Amino acid sequence: MTLISADNDFALMAALFVIAGGAFLAEKTRIGSHLTGAVIAILAAIAAANLRIIPHSAPAFDFVFSYFVPVLIPLFLFKANLRHMLFETTRMTGAFLIASVGTIIGVLVAVSILDVSALAPAANIDPASREAAVAGLFASTYIGGSVNYAALGEITGLSTDASFFSAATATDNLFSAVFLSVLALLPGLNWLAKHFARHEHGEAAVAKDNGERISATSLTLALAVAITFVAAGDAITAALGMPSLRYAIITALALVAATAFPHWMERLHGGFELGVGLAFVFFAAIAAGADLVAMVKIAPLLIVLVVILLSVHLVVLLGVGRLFRLTLPELVTASNAAILGATTAPALAAARGWHDLVTPGVLVGVLGYALGTFTGTAIFHLWA
């Protein structure tokens, strides 16, 4: 039981928006400015869920994932003129490949150190293949995301053990939220940032007079255009019979419009700011799914595995990324795209003010969807 029940939709939506609004206000304080609003929203939602104020899952949260998330992408891309972005996209692809290699090394190290053969005893797989299955499962989710995670669960047979799969899902949810907080904090660590090339592009890419030009008309039109892109993208994916391409097609539609009609798209003032606000609500909904008690009770070994995996991932990311003179924001966005996917990467980039990394963040996240299942399946079959 929770203070706000899972079927109290309006109260739960109010809680998510209060957390998001409170995070914006807290970000203006001295301590909050170091944590950033995204981190505050995530930590507040984790605390609220585990203190039983809000549930870990609810139809209201599903509404956020189903309807807010796809609309976020076009809202962030109204000014994403590809003529100006090819250089950053190339660099981001390199950063994402480094992040993916970090995940692969991390999962191989973690599974080699730990005895995970006892995990998933009810799974419909040979005990000798369990290490390979666990390695493939976590490699897929930390390169692609939840879509790849579900696919590898079926491919490896791990999804047939409901107890293990629920514990693995809880662990993934918690540490994804915590890792998102870590990524948001990294650029503010001066002792770390000074070792990387400066990020010169997009820090102040908001139009100076944007605040004066935002109106009810511009906000309504921004939402109308964003929702239209989503509807058109869903119609195209349905016609193709390829739902996995949803975010890729929505992104493509927004990019084509922003590149072909830049003057018209730039008139949709306030769309980006509205997207940042909804992104904070999205962060809170993600973080609410982190069930600390259930995770610790069911499979503490999974906690150690994920901590090792993400630690190695981060070390490889920062070490190799510095050698290639990639900036910290580029590496953070690439890691975000790999660990959490194409939705949180542009949201965090927007929240941090890295406007030039929003579109590359989406694109490499979509690349992760393509690589995640392939990489996880390869590890599963080669390791077994």
Residue pairs with C-beta under 8 A, 6 or more apart in sequence:
1 52
2 52
2 53
2 54
2 55
3 52
3 53
3 54
4 11
4 12
4 15
4 53
4 54
4 55
5 55
6 12
6 55
6 57
6 58
6 59
7 58
7 59
9 58
9 59
9 60
9 63
12 54
12 55
12 58
12 60
12 61
13 60
13 63
15 48
15 53
15 54
16 45
16 60
16 61
16 64
16 281
16 284
16 285
16 288
17 281
19 41
19 44
19 45
19 48
19 280
19 281
19 284
20 41
20 277
20 280
20 281
20 283
20 284
22 40
22 41
22 44
23 37
23 38
23 40
23 41
23 44
23 280
23 284
24 37
24 277
24 280
26 32
26 35
26 37
26 40
27 33
27 35
27 36
27 37
27 40
32 40
34 185
34 188
35 43
35 185
36 184
36 185
36 188
36 351
36 352
37 280
37 351
38 180
38 181
38 184
38 279
38 280
38 283
38 347
38 348
38 351
38 352
39 180
39 181
39 184
39 185
41 280
41 283
41 284
41 287
42 177
42 178
42 180
42 181
42 283
42 284
42 286
42 287
43 181
43 287
44 284
44 287
45 54
45 177
45 283
45 284
45 285
45 286
45 287
45 288
46 174
46 177
46 178
46 287
46 288
46 290
46 292
48 54
48 288
49 55
49 56
49 287
49 288
49 289
49 290
49 291
50 290
50 291
50 292
50 293
54 288
55 288
56 288
56 289
56 290
56 291
57 288
57 289
61 285
61 288
61 289
64 281
64 282
64 285
65 282
65 285
68 278
68 281
68 282
69 282
69 343
70 230
70 233
70 246
70 247
70 250
71 223
71 226
71 227
71 230
71 275
71 278
72 275
72 278
72 279
72 282
72 343
72 346
72 347
73 247
73 250
73 251
73 254
73 342
73 343
73 346
73 362
74 225
74 226
74 229
74 230
74 250
74 253
74 254
75 222
75 223
75 226
75 271
75 272
75 274
75 275
75 278
76 272
76 275
76 346
76 347
76 350
76 358
76 359
76 362
77 251
77 254
77 255
77 258
77 346
77 358
77 359
77 362
78 222
78 225
78 254
78 258
78 265
78 266
78 268
78 271
78 272
79 258
79 262
79 265
79 266
79 272
79 355
80 254
80 255
80 258
80 259
80 358
80 359
81 258
81 259
81 262
82 255
82 258
82 259
82 359
83 259
85 356
85 359
85 360
88 201
88 330
88 356
88 357
88 360
89 359
89 360
89 363
91 326
91 330
91 360
92 330
92 333
92 334
92 357
92 360
92 361
92 363
92 364
93 360
93 363
93 364
93 367
94 324
94 326
95 321
95 326
95 330
95 331
95 333
95 334
95 364
96 334
96 337
96 338
96 364
96 367
96 368
98 316
98 317
98 320
98 321
98 324
98 326
98 331
98 334
99 313
99 317
99 331
99 334
99 335
99 337
99 338
99 339
100 143
100 338
100 368
100 371
100 375
101 316
101 320
102 312
102 313
102 314
102 315
102 316
102 317
102 320
102 335
103 139
103 142
103 143
103 309
103 313
103 338
103 339
104 139
104 143
104 375
104 379
105 312
105 313
105 316
106 142
106 308
106 309
106 310
106 311
106 312
106 313
106 316
107 135
107 138
107 139
107 142
107 309
107 379
108 135
108 379
109 308
109 309
109 312
110 138
110 304
110 305
110 306
110 308
110 309
110 312
111 131
111 134
111 135
111 305
113 308
114 301
114 304
114 305
114 308
116 130
116 131
116 134
116 301
116 305
117 127
117 128
117 130
117 131
118 130
119 130
119 134
119 164
119 299
119 301
119 302
120 130
120 133
120 134
120 158
120 161
120 164
120 165
121 161
121 164
122 160
122 161
122 162
122 163
122 164
123 130
123 133
123 156
123 157
123 158
123 159
123 160
123 161
123 164
124 157
124 160
125 133
125 156
125 157
125 158
128 384
129 156
129 380
129 384
131 383
132 156
132 379
132 380
132 381
132 382
132 383
132 384
133 156
133 157
133 158
133 380
133 384
134 158
134 305
135 379
135 380
135 383
136 152
136 155
136 156
136 376
136 377
136 378
136 379
136 380
136 383
137 149
137 152
137 153
137 156
137 158
137 168
137 376
138 172
138 305
138 306
138 309
139 372
139 375
139 376
139 379
140 148
140 149
140 151
140 152
140 372
140 373
140 375
140 376
140 377
141 148
141 149
141 152
141 172
141 372
141 376
142 309
142 310
142 313
142 338
142 339
143 338
143 368
143 371
143 372
143 375
143 376
144 338
144 341
144 368
144 369
144 370
144 371
144 372
144 373
144 376
145 340
145 341
145 342
145 365
145 368
145 369
145 372
146 341
147 244
147 369
147 372
147 373
148 368
148 369
148 372
148 373
148 376
149 169
149 172
150 159
151 373
151 376
152 158
152 373
152 376
152 377
152 380
153 159
153 165
155 373
155 376
155 377
155 380
156 380
158 164
158 165
158 168
159 165
163 298
164 299
166 294
166 298
167 294
167 295
167 298
167 299
167 302
168 299
168 302
170 289
170 290
170 291
170 294
170 295
170 298
171 295
171 299
171 302
171 303
171 306
172 306
173 286
173 289
173 290
173 291
174 290
174 291
174 292
174 295
175 303
175 306
175 307
175 310
176 286
176 339
176 340
177 286
177 287
177 289
177 290
178 290
179 310
179 339
179 340
180 283
180 286
180 336
180 339
180 340
180 344
180 348
182 314
183 332
183 335
183 336
183 339
183 348
184 332
184 348
184 351
184 352
186 192
186 193
186 328
186 332
187 193
187 328
187 329
187 332
187 352
192 318
192 328
193 328
195 322
196 321
196 322
196 326
196 327
196 328
196 331
197 325
197 326
197 327
198 327
199 327
199 328
199 329
199 330
199 354
201 356
202 353
202 354
202 355
202 356
202 357
203 353
203 354
204 353
205 353
205 355
205 356
206 272
206 353
206 355
207 213
207 266
207 269
210 269
210 270
210 273
213 269
214 269
214 270
214 273
215 269
215 270
218 267
218 268
218 269
218 270
218 271
219 270
219 271
219 274
221 267
221 268
222 268
222 269
222 270
222 271
222 274
223 271
223 274
225 257
225 265
225 268
225 271
226 271
229 250
229 253
229 254
229 257
230 250
232 253
233 246
233 249
233 250
233 253
234 246
236 249
237 243
237 245
237 246
237 249
244 369
247 342
247 343
247 362
247 365
247 366
247 369
248 366
248 369
251 342
251 359
251 362
251 363
251 366
255 359
257 265
258 265
272 350
272 355
275 347
275 350
276 347
276 350
276 351
279 347
279 348
279 350
279 351
280 351
282 343
282 344
282 347
283 344
283 347
286 340
286 344
295 302
295 303
296 303
310 339
313 335
313 338
313 339
314 335
317 331
317 334
317 335
318 331
321 330
321 331
329 349
329 352
329 354
329 357
330 357
332 348
333 345
333 348
333 349
333 354
333 357
333 360
333 361
333 364
334 345
334 361
334 364
336 344
336 345
336 348
336 349
336 361
337 345
337 361
337 364
337 365
337 368
338 364
338 368
341 365
341 368
341 369
342 361
342 362
342 364
342 365
342 366
342 368
342 369
343 365
345 361
345 362
345 364
345 365
346 357
346 358
346 359
346 361
346 362
346 365
348 361
349 355
349 357
349 358
349 361
350 358
